[in-house]
Amino acid sequence: MLQWLLHLIIDSLVLLAAAKMMTKVELKGFKSAIIVALIIGILSFLLSWILTAIFHIGTLGIFYFLGLGFIIRIIVYAIIIELADKLSKDFKTIGFLTSLWLAIILAIVGAIVDAILF
C-alpha cells in the first residue's frame, strides 16, 4: 500500500514537471495531477493486461521473443495516458507522440524509484 501511494505521489510530481517542460501537456495543478495519476493507475490496472495481449497477438509475439516487450508496454501506457486525457478536464495532451514521451518519462522515473527504494 505504501509503495502504491509513493508511486502515486511521484507520478503526480512527474506529471507536473512534464506539464511545465512540455508545451503540449496541460495540467491545472497538484490536485489535478494526483487525480490524473490515480486515473492512470486505475486504467493501467484494469486495461494494461488486455491491451498488452492484443499487441502481442497483433505482432505475433515478435517483440516479446526479441526481448523488446518494453516497447509494447510503453505504447500501452501512452494509450492509457490518452484515455486519462479524455476522462479528465484538467489534463490535456496534444497528440499521441506527446503521450508517448510522457509514458517514457513516467516509466523511467518509476524504474529509478523502484531500483532505489524497493
Helices and strands as residue ranges (DSSP letters): H 2-21, E 25-27, H 30-58, H 62-65, H 69-87, E 91-93, H 96-117
